[in-house]
Amino acid sequence: MPFGATSTSLIKAIQEVFPTPGYDDGSLAPIILRLAWHCCATYDISTGNGGSNGATMRFVPEITDEGNTGLDISRAALEPVKQKFPRISYSDLWTLAGKVAIESMGGPEIPWTAGRVDCRDDRHVPSNGHLPFADKDAGHIRSTFQRMGFGDQEAVILLGAHSLGRCHKRFSGWEGKWTTNPIQFSNDFYKVLVNENWQKGTVPETGREQYFNEDKSLMMLNTDMELLRDPEYLRWVIVYSRDEQAYFRDFAATFGKLLELGISRDINGQVLPKAEFFYNEK
């Protein structure tokens, strides 16, 4: 099957995974989006290591990274799709599922091209600690996103995806949702961040510090609050809180860039395998 012109049957099979009565807000789409994001966010522009190519989250140590706790739910949910469409690589499936998740939740069309190749073993799995830590400051945000090749505007754009999904105390120690409708893609994260009054508190069961709005129906992490404290980040928060159309447009481009991290393609769009990373069977 030509996955470059992605089949409607594959897209439909991914979409059928999302509805899950009893899980959070009835959908796995946000946590599957998180899988796509995290499998790309290991990229280091200075070395070329990490990124979406390889599906390295199948191996230790990446699968044990604290930031990936709970993503076994996403991987398990997509496994029947992989079995039904065995020709698609895990790295293509996970990134495509992220694209489909965004679009299924009302977000913009995300550019995506097939061709990623799964690594055969764990010899070049990125070390842990590349993912953003939610209790850090703006300096940590900036250095993390710069390591991936993103500037300040792009960091704010990608963090705006916190309009979707929830934190789970059983996974991260933090608990709650950022917006009132966490399965609808929107610019609500920015609007809520700017317009609500936030107070620091703790999650009783874990002792983790986070921020609550006045009625404690919504939450923010410290890295979210840093977007208000840092002048350059705040500038873009204000822009996107006022212009959802601009946010959708810029998110599509930036998330599309994220999905290509760690990939080199030839003039025909075919992924060029890294000789030291992938091994041909004898």
FIKE-742498 format. One record per residue (C-alpha): chain; x negated, z negated, y. Coordinates in pm, 1 decimal, m for minus. Example, Ala and Ser with C-alpha at 12.3 -4.5 7.8 and 13.67 -1.06 7.14 Angstrom:
// FIKE-742498
<rec kette="A" x="m1230.0" z="m780.0" y="m450.0"/>
<rec kette="A" x="m1367.0" z="m714.0" y="m106.0"/>
// end
This chain:
// FIKE-742498
<rec kette="A" x="0.0" z="0.0" y="0.0"/>
<rec kette="A" x="m140.4" z="89.4" y="344.9"/>
<rec kette="A" x="m151.0" z="m250.0" y="516.0"/>
<rec kette="A" x="m273.5" z="m90.2" y="837.0"/>
<rec kette="A" x="83.1" z="35.4" y="877.0"/>
<rec kette="A" x="214.2" z="m298.0" y="753.1"/>
<rec kette="A" x="504.9" z="m259.8" y="515.1"/>
<rec kette="A" x="846.2" z="m395.2" y="602.4"/>
<rec kette="A" x="866.1" z="m555.2" y="258.0"/>
<rec kette="A" x="551.0" z="m759.7" y="325.5"/>
<rec kette="A" x="678.6" z="m867.6" y="667.6"/>
<rec kette="A" x="1013.4" z="m963.1" y="515.6"/>
<rec kette="A" x="845.7" z="m1166.3" y="242.3"/>
<rec kette="A" x="652.4" z="m1363.9" y="505.4"/>
<rec kette="A" x="965.2" z="m1418.1" y="715.1"/>
<rec kette="A" x="1150.9" z="m1552.0" y="411.3"/>
<rec kette="A" x="893.0" z="m1829.7" y="382.4"/>
<rec kette="A" x="977.1" z="m1977.9" y="723.1"/>
<rec kette="A" x="1328.0" z="m2128.5" y="682.4"/>
<rec kette="A" x="1278.3" z="m2470.8" y="522.0"/>
<rec kette="A" x="1570.5" z="m2714.1" y="554.2"/>
<rec kette="A" x="1447.3" z="m3070.4" y="577.2"/>
<rec kette="A" x="1102.0" z="m2986.9" y="712.3"/>
<rec kette="A" x="1060.9" z="m3078.2" y="1079.4"/>
<rec kette="A" x="1296.5" z="m2850.2" y="1272.2"/>
<rec kette="A" x="1387.8" z="m2638.8" y="971.8"/>
<rec kette="A" x="1099.1" z="m2392.5" y="985.1"/>
<rec kette="A" x="744.3" z="m2360.9" y="853.9"/>
<rec kette="A" x="664.1" z="m2098.1" y="1119.0"/>
<rec kette="A" x="480.2" z="m2341.1" y="1352.3"/>
<rec kette="A" x="251.3" z="m2481.7" y="1082.1"/>
<rec kette="A" x="182.4" z="m2131.5" y="947.4"/>
<rec kette="A" x="86.0" z="m2031.6" y="1301.8"/>
<rec kette="A" x="m149.9" z="m2330.6" y="1300.1"/>
<rec kette="A" x="m310.2" z="m2196.8" y="980.1"/>
<rec kette="A" x="m378.9" z="m1862.1" y="1147.3"/>
<rec kette="A" x="m523.2" z="m2033.1" y="1455.9"/>
<rec kette="A" x="m748.4" z="m2269.7" y="1261.2"/>
<rec kette="A" x="m889.0" z="m2005.1" y="1028.0"/>
<rec kette="A" x="m1008.1" z="m1814.0" y="1337.4"/>
<rec kette="A" x="m1125.2" z="m2109.4" y="1548.4"/>
<rec kette="A" x="m1446.7" z="m2169.2" y="1352.7"/>
<rec kette="A" x="m1607.3" z="m1866.9" y="1519.8"/>
<rec kette="A" x="m1938.5" z="m1906.5" y="1700.8"/>
<rec kette="A" x="m2013.4" z="m1615.8" y="1932.6"/>
<rec kette="A" x="m2383.8" z="m1706.2" y="1948.2"/>
<rec kette="A" x="m2436.8" z="m1670.4" y="1572.1"/>
<rec kette="A" x="m2146.5" z="m1451.3" y="1463.9"/>
<rec kette="A" x="m2052.8" z="m1705.6" y="1198.0"/>
<rec kette="A" x="m1698.8" z="m1816.9" y="1122.5"/>
<rec kette="A" x="m1378.5" z="m1653.5" y="1233.1"/>
<rec kette="A" x="m1085.6" z="m1496.3" y="1054.5"/>
<rec kette="A" x="m1285.1" z="m1279.2" y="814.0"/>
<rec kette="A" x="m1347.3" z="m1435.3" y="473.1"/>
<rec kette="A" x="m1060.5" z="m1687.3" y="441.6"/>
<rec kette="A" x="m1326.2" z="m1956.3" y="418.0"/>
<rec kette="A" x="m1066.8" z="m2236.0" y="438.9"/>
<rec kette="A" x="m1030.4" z="m2191.0" y="63.5"/>
<rec kette="A" x="m1360.1" z="m2377.5" y="22.4"/>
<rec kette="A" x="m1521.7" z="m2712.5" y="93.1"/>
<rec kette="A" x="m1614.0" z="m2826.9" y="352.0"/>
<rec kette="A" x="m1372.3" z="m2630.4" y="572.0"/>
<rec kette="A" x="m1068.6" z="m2717.2" y="362.9"/>
<rec kette="A" x="m1151.6" z="m3086.6" y="416.3"/>
<rec kette="A" x="m1196.3" z="m3064.2" y="795.0"/>
<rec kette="A" x="m987.7" z="m3335.8" y="961.7"/>
<rec kette="A" x="m827.0" z="m3074.2" y="1184.7"/>
<rec kette="A" x="m700.6" z="m2884.6" y="880.2"/>
<rec kette="A" x="m514.0" z="m3176.7" y="727.4"/>
<rec kette="A" x="m165.3" z="m3065.8" y="628.3"/>
<rec kette="A" x="m243.7" z="m2696.0" y="618.3"/>
<rec kette="A" x="m215.4" z="m2704.2" y="240.2"/>
<rec kette="A" x="158.5" z="m2675.2" y="315.8"/>
<rec kette="A" x="99.6" z="m2340.6" y="487.9"/>
<rec kette="A" x="m135.9" z="m2205.6" y="225.9"/>
<rec kette="A" x="98.3" z="m2306.2" y="m58.1"/>
<rec kette="A" x="400.2" z="m2153.3" y="116.2"/>
<rec kette="A" x="220.2" z="m1818.4" y="149.4"/>
<rec kette="A" x="83.8" z="m1814.6" y="m204.8"/>
<rec kette="A" x="396.2" z="m1647.8" y="m354.6"/>
<rec kette="A" x="356.6" z="m1371.4" y="m95.0"/>
<rec kette="A" x="m4.8" z="m1323.9" y="m203.1"/>
<rec kette="A" x="103.1" z="m1304.0" y="m566.5"/>
<rec kette="A" x="371.4" z="m1047.7" y="m482.9"/>
<rec kette="A" x="128.5" z="m839.9" y="m274.4"/>
<rec kette="A" x="m207.4" z="m894.7" y="m451.2"/>
<rec kette="A" x="m385.2" z="m615.8" y="m263.9"/>
<rec kette="A" x="m374.5" z="m802.2" y="66.4"/>
<rec kette="A" x="m665.9" z="m1040.0" y="126.9"/>
<rec kette="A" x="m598.9" z="m1402.9" y="209.2"/>
<rec kette="A" x="m766.0" z="m1353.4" y="546.3"/>
<rec kette="A" x="m532.7" z="m1065.5" y="627.3"/>
<rec kette="A" x="m231.1" z="m1256.1" y="494.9"/>
<rec kette="A" x="m298.8" z="m1573.1" y="692.5"/>
<rec kette="A" x="m359.2" z="m1391.0" y="1020.3"/>
<rec kette="A" x="m65.8" z="m1156.5" y="970.0"/>
<rec kette="A" x="157.7" z="m1455.6" y="893.9"/>
<rec kette="A" x="53.0" z="m1608.6" y="1226.2"/>
<rec kette="A" x="153.0" z="m1290.8" y="1406.6"/>
<rec kette="A" x="485.6" z="m1274.9" y="1223.8"/>
<rec kette="A" x="549.2" z="m1644.9" y="1295.5"/>
<rec kette="A" x="507.4" z="m1596.5" y="1669.9"/>
<rec kette="A" x="729.9" z="m1291.5" y="1677.7"/>
<rec kette="A" x="992.5" z="m1456.2" y="1456.1"/>
<rec kette="A" x="1012.8" z="m1747.6" y="1699.5"/>
<rec kette="A" x="1087.9" z="m1514.6" y="1990.1"/>
<rec kette="A" x="731.3" z="m1458.8" y="2107.5"/>
<rec kette="A" x="562.7" z="m1134.3" y="2211.9"/>
<rec kette="A" x="441.2" z="m866.0" y="1973.7"/>
<rec kette="A" x="87.8" z="m958.4" y="1868.8"/>
<rec kette="A" x="m164.6" z="m679.9" y="1798.2"/>
<rec kette="A" x="m298.0" z="m705.8" y="1444.3"/>
<rec kette="A" x="m504.6" z="m473.0" y="1227.3"/>
<rec kette="A" x="m568.8" z="m510.2" y="853.9"/>
<rec kette="A" x="m902.8" z="m490.7" y="675.0"/>
<rec kette="A" x="m1036.2" z="m847.0" y="648.5"/>
<rec kette="A" x="m1223.3" z="m922.0" y="327.2"/>
<rec kette="A" x="m1222.4" z="m1255.3" y="145.5"/>
<rec kette="A" x="m1562.2" z="m1410.5" y="76.7"/>
<rec kette="A" x="m1645.5" z="m1459.6" y="m290.7"/>
<rec kette="A" x="m1795.5" z="m1807.6" y="m274.1"/>
<rec kette="A" x="m1874.8" z="m2098.2" y="m42.6"/>
<rec kette="A" x="m2230.2" z="m2003.0" y="56.3"/>
<rec kette="A" x="m2140.4" z="m1922.7" y="416.9"/>
<rec kette="A" x="m1845.9" z="m2152.2" y="486.8"/>
<rec kette="A" x="m1868.2" z="m2293.9" y="841.1"/>
<rec kette="A" x="m1947.7" z="m2662.3" y="874.9"/>
<rec kette="A" x="m1679.1" z="m2901.9" y="990.8"/>
<rec kette="A" x="m1634.0" z="m3004.9" y="1352.7"/>
<rec kette="A" x="m1567.8" z="m2666.4" y="1512.1"/>
<rec kette="A" x="m1198.4" z="m2727.2" y="1578.8"/>
<rec kette="A" x="m1087.6" z="m2887.6" y="1907.9"/>
<rec kette="A" x="m1046.9" z="m3266.2" y="1898.3"/>
<rec kette="A" x="m728.7" z="m3375.1" y="2074.3"/>
<rec kette="A" x="m867.6" z="m3700.2" y="2215.9"/>
<rec kette="A" x="m1156.3" z="m3533.7" y="2405.1"/>
<rec kette="A" x="m1199.5" z="m3429.3" y="2768.8"/>
<rec kette="A" x="m1202.1" z="m3099.7" y="2958.2"/>
<rec kette="A" x="m1572.2" z="m3054.3" y="2888.7"/>
<rec kette="A" x="m1501.8" z="m3053.9" y="2517.0"/>
<rec kette="A" x="m1218.2" z="m2804.2" y="2559.9"/>
<rec kette="A" x="m1438.2" z="m2574.9" y="2766.6"/>
<rec kette="A" x="m1737.2" z="m2585.9" y="2533.2"/>
<rec kette="A" x="m1517.6" z="m2533.4" y="2225.5"/>
<rec kette="A" x="m1344.3" z="m2227.7" y="2365.3"/>
<rec kette="A" x="m1663.0" z="m2086.8" y="2516.6"/>
<rec kette="A" x="m1824.3" z="m2111.9" y="2172.0"/>
<rec kette="A" x="m1547.7" z="m1880.4" y="2048.7"/>
<rec kette="A" x="m1598.0" z="m1645.9" y="2343.5"/>
<rec kette="A" x="m1297.1" z="m1752.4" y="2551.0"/>
<rec kette="A" x="m1286.6" z="m1835.5" y="2921.6"/>
<rec kette="A" x="m1080.1" z="m2098.4" y="3101.6"/>
<rec kette="A" x="m770.2" z="m1882.5" y="3140.6"/>
<rec kette="A" x="m773.2" z="m1791.5" y="2772.1"/>
<rec kette="A" x="m812.1" z="m2157.3" y="2673.0"/>
<rec kette="A" x="m502.1" z="m2249.2" y="2871.5"/>
<rec kette="A" x="m313.5" z="m1953.9" y="2721.2"/>
<rec kette="A" x="m391.1" z="m2053.5" y="2363.0"/>
<rec kette="A" x="m317.6" z="m2422.0" y="2421.9"/>
<rec kette="A" x="21.8" z="m2313.5" y="2551.9"/>
<rec kette="A" x="119.7" z="m2256.6" y="2189.2"/>
<rec kette="A" x="180.0" z="m2631.8" y="2183.7"/>
<rec kette="A" x="529.4" z="m2530.7" y="2288.4"/>
<rec kette="A" x="571.6" z="m2490.6" y="1911.4"/>
<rec kette="A" x="564.6" z="m2741.6" y="1629.7"/>
<rec kette="A" x="492.5" z="m3111.9" y="1617.6"/>
<rec kette="A" x="220.4" z="m3365.9" y="1555.5"/>
<rec kette="A" x="257.1" z="m3564.6" y="1232.7"/>
<rec kette="A" x="123.5" z="m3916.9" y="1205.8"/>
<rec kette="A" x="65.0" z="m3866.6" y="832.4"/>
<rec kette="A" x="m173.1" z="m3581.4" y="910.9"/>
<rec kette="A" x="m341.3" z="m3652.5" y="1244.6"/>
<rec kette="A" x="m223.3" z="m3997.4" y="1347.1"/>
<rec kette="A" x="m34.0" z="m3852.3" y="1643.1"/>
<rec kette="A" x="342.7" z="m3811.3" y="1633.4"/>
<rec kette="A" x="608.7" z="m3609.2" y="1812.3"/>
<rec kette="A" x="692.6" z="m3275.9" y="1969.7"/>
<rec kette="A" x="576.8" z="m3122.5" y="2296.4"/>
<rec kette="A" x="899.4" z="m2941.4" y="2388.9"/>
<rec kette="A" x="1269.9" z="m2975.9" y="2320.8"/>
<rec kette="A" x="1283.2" z="m2660.5" y="2106.9"/>
<rec kette="A" x="963.3" z="m2647.8" y="1899.6"/>
<rec kette="A" x="1064.0" z="m2340.1" y="1698.7"/>
<rec kette="A" x="1124.3" z="m2118.7" y="2004.7"/>
<rec kette="A" x="823.8" z="m1949.6" y="2164.8"/>
<rec kette="A" x="833.3" z="m2002.7" y="2542.4"/>
<rec kette="A" x="636.0" z="m2125.8" y="2841.9"/>
<rec kette="A" x="806.3" z="m2465.2" y="2812.3"/>
<rec kette="A" x="479.0" z="m2642.6" y="2732.3"/>
<rec kette="A" x="354.5" z="m2575.0" y="3084.2"/>
<rec kette="A" x="684.0" z="m2663.3" y="3249.2"/>
<rec kette="A" x="711.6" z="m2989.1" y="3058.4"/>
<rec kette="A" x="347.9" z="m3075.5" y="3123.5"/>
<rec kette="A" x="390.1" z="m3030.1" y="3498.6"/>
<rec kette="A" x="739.7" z="m3170.3" y="3548.1"/>
<rec kette="A" x="763.3" z="m3476.2" y="3324.5"/>
<rec kette="A" x="620.2" z="m3818.4" y="3407.6"/>
<rec kette="A" x="365.4" z="m3916.4" y="3143.7"/>
<rec kette="A" x="249.8" z="m4261.3" y="3037.7"/>
<rec kette="A" x="m19.0" z="m4346.5" y="2787.6"/>
<rec kette="A" x="98.6" z="m4524.1" y="2474.9"/>
<rec kette="A" x="12.8" z="m4560.7" y="2108.8"/>
<rec kette="A" x="167.6" z="m4453.3" y="1783.1"/>
<rec kette="A" x="261.4" z="m4791.1" y="1630.7"/>
<rec kette="A" x="179.1" z="m4702.4" y="1271.7"/>
<rec kette="A" x="m163.8" z="m4552.3" y="1342.0"/>
<rec kette="A" x="m280.2" z="m4693.3" y="1675.3"/>
<rec kette="A" x="m359.7" z="m4341.7" y="1802.5"/>
<rec kette="A" x="m329.8" z="m4303.6" y="2179.0"/>
<rec kette="A" x="m110.8" z="m4027.1" y="2319.0"/>
<rec kette="A" x="116.0" z="m3970.5" y="2617.0"/>
<rec kette="A" x="495.9" z="m4005.3" y="2626.5"/>
<rec kette="A" x="752.3" z="m3888.1" y="2878.0"/>
<rec kette="A" x="992.4" z="m4144.3" y="3024.9"/>
<rec kette="A" x="1244.3" z="m4145.0" y="2739.3"/>
<rec kette="A" x="969.2" z="m4097.5" y="2478.0"/>
<rec kette="A" x="1137.8" z="m3785.3" y="2341.6"/>
<rec kette="A" x="828.1" z="m3571.8" y="2406.9"/>
<rec kette="A" x="454.6" z="m3624.0" y="2376.9"/>
<rec kette="A" x="124.1" z="m3488.3" y="2499.1"/>
<rec kette="A" x="m228.2" z="m3527.9" y="2367.2"/>
<rec kette="A" x="m523.5" z="m3619.0" y="2586.3"/>
<rec kette="A" x="m651.8" z="m3259.9" y="2576.7"/>
<rec kette="A" x="m310.9" z="m3148.8" y="2705.8"/>
<rec kette="A" x="m334.2" z="m3392.7" y="2995.7"/>
<rec kette="A" x="m683.4" z="m3267.0" y="3072.6"/>
<rec kette="A" x="m522.1" z="m2935.6" y="3168.0"/>
<rec kette="A" x="m370.3" z="m3121.7" y="3464.1"/>
<rec kette="A" x="m689.6" z="m3305.2" y="3555.0"/>
<rec kette="A" x="m923.5" z="m3005.6" y="3557.0"/>
<rec kette="A" x="m866.0" z="m2788.4" y="3868.1"/>
<rec kette="A" x="m942.8" z="m2455.7" y="3699.4"/>
<rec kette="A" x="m719.5" z="m2530.8" y="3404.1"/>
<rec kette="A" x="m444.3" z="m2660.9" y="3631.2"/>
<rec kette="A" x="m445.0" z="m2335.1" y="3826.8"/>
<rec kette="A" x="m344.3" z="m2142.9" y="3515.3"/>
<rec kette="A" x="m96.6" z="m2407.2" y="3400.8"/>
<rec kette="A" x="87.1" z="m2359.9" y="3730.5"/>
<rec kette="A" x="80.3" z="m1979.5" y="3698.3"/>
<rec kette="A" x="229.3" z="m1980.7" y="3349.6"/>
<rec kette="A" x="480.8" z="m2257.3" y="3422.1"/>
<rec kette="A" x="630.2" z="m2027.4" y="3685.5"/>
<rec kette="A" x="603.7" z="m1690.3" y="3511.2"/>
<rec kette="A" x="705.5" z="m1668.5" y="3146.4"/>
<rec kette="A" x="674.2" z="m1291.1" y="3140.0"/>
<rec kette="A" x="310.4" z="m1314.5" y="3245.7"/>
<rec kette="A" x="251.5" z="m1578.3" y="2980.2"/>
<rec kette="A" x="400.4" z="m1364.4" y="2703.8"/>
<rec kette="A" x="188.6" z="m1066.2" y="2810.9"/>
<rec kette="A" x="m135.0" z="m1263.6" y="2832.6"/>
<rec kette="A" x="m69.6" z="m1461.6" y="2516.0"/>
<rec kette="A" x="m22.8" z="m1142.4" y="2313.9"/>
<rec kette="A" x="m361.9" z="m1011.0" y="2427.7"/>
<rec kette="A" x="m543.8" z="m1342.0" y="2383.5"/>
<rec kette="A" x="m397.9" z="m1426.4" y="2044.3"/>
<rec kette="A" x="m474.7" z="m1073.8" y="1929.5"/>
<rec kette="A" x="m835.0" z="m1133.8" y="2034.6"/>
<rec kette="A" x="m836.5" z="m1463.3" y="1842.7"/>
<rec kette="A" x="m727.2" z="m1289.0" y="1522.9"/>
<rec kette="A" x="m1027.2" z="m1052.3" y="1548.7"/>
<rec kette="A" x="m1294.1" z="m1322.0" y="1589.2"/>
<rec kette="A" x="m1582.9" z="m1269.4" y="1351.0"/>
<rec kette="A" x="m1490.1" z="m909.2" y="1274.1"/>
<rec kette="A" x="m1681.3" z="m589.7" y="1340.9"/>
<rec kette="A" x="m1502.4" z="m258.0" y="1287.2"/>
<rec kette="A" x="m1629.5" z="96.3" y="1264.8"/>
<rec kette="A" x="m1493.2" z="385.9" y="1472.4"/>
<rec kette="A" x="m1209.5" z="425.6" y="1221.7"/>
<rec kette="A" x="m1106.8" z="61.5" y="1251.6"/>
<rec kette="A" x="m1245.0" z="m36.7" y="911.1"/>
<rec kette="A" x="m1398.7" z="m383.5" y="886.4"/>
<rec kette="A" x="m1775.1" z="m377.0" y="839.5"/>
<rec kette="A" x="m1865.0" z="m639.0" y="576.8"/>
<rec kette="A" x="m2157.4" z="m867.5" y="647.9"/>
<rec kette="A" x="m2421.0" z="m804.3" y="382.7"/>
<rec kette="A" x="m2522.4" z="m1169.6" y="374.3"/>
<rec kette="A" x="m2162.1" z="m1289.9" y="350.5"/>
<rec kette="A" x="m1985.1" z="m1072.2" y="96.1"/>
<rec kette="A" x="m2118.6" z="m990.6" y="m242.0"/>
<rec kette="A" x="m2044.4" z="m678.1" y="m440.8"/>
<rec kette="A" x="m1968.7" z="m727.4" y="m804.3"/>
<rec kette="A" x="m2229.2" z="m577.0" y="m1034.2"/>
// end
